[in-house]
Amino acid sequence: MAELIIRDERIAWQLLDIARRENRSVEAVLDDLLSDYQPDTEQPKPGTFAALAKSAREANIRTEHPVDTSERSREILNTEYAEYLKRRMDEQPKDTD
């Protein structure tokens, strides 16, 4: 048997309140909270940040160098968006009055 002493009264009451509201034990509430911090040997709950991070690691979605988003957005505006606008203007029917 193990004991856990929580010295912060606010946290203790918050845990008790959650446990009462969900009709569970404090241990069950803590177990659910801690399950998000388990090592990658266990599957994280779908829809959590842990699941998203694990998915990104498995897909090797990482960059070695930081991406300068503002610089890239400027490049898009100067090239791709300008081409898009030109194409839209060319596709519009011309008024022949």
Secondary structure, DSSP 8 states (H G I E B T S, - for coil): --------HHHHHHHHHHHHHTT--HHHHHHHHHHTTS-TTS---TTSHHHHHHHHHHTT---SS---HHHHHHHHIIIIIHHHHHHHHHHS-----
